[in-house]
């Protein structure tokens, strides 16, 4: 028996250990102009998503696409996803600031959560507008904080572990809105996207593709 155990041990020692397969969804980087990127930096497919948090079509896309993209392609290192904001209004901006508030480690989870909750907070915009009336905006940061509170975004993100104090600090930081405004100008004026969501694959903007079915058909086939 002892000889048998020694033989098994010797054979195991000769068998090369399998290298651990990395989970590329855990790799989050940032572009020079502030867009978050998830996935293998050397992935053969670079997917850019242009999104707006007040866009119902974007919410539908995220609900349908996030899991198959993440588990089928990003996790395996085949695709990296770059999220770029195409801000359309102050409510979109408030949500975008809060999505970034927790840092890159939790950005993609918060991004998906805001879209999953869109049907709850977006309808409050109309009530906020009615209550606000024609009152002029004297301070952009104060208005963002007001929007986030009135639409329930601060309460929602607090339940996700982001303290109201930290959220208000993020909303008061003028650098993030400026960064997001520049990103939006690039989307609308430079890349000339036709609406949201919009997509680019390896630098080429996809014409007429605004949903998961169209994007999935345009992506390279995933190897088995």
PyMOL commands that set and color helices and strands:
alter all, ss='L'
color gray80, all
select helices_A, chain A and resi 2-14+24-26+56-74+90-101+104-116+118-121+124-132+140-150+153-159+164-172+174-190+212-218
alter helices_A, ss='H'
color red, helices_A
select strands_A, chain A and resi 28-30+36-38+45-51+79-85+198-201+204-205
alter strands_A, ss='S'
color yellow, strands_A
deselect
rebuild
show_as cartoon
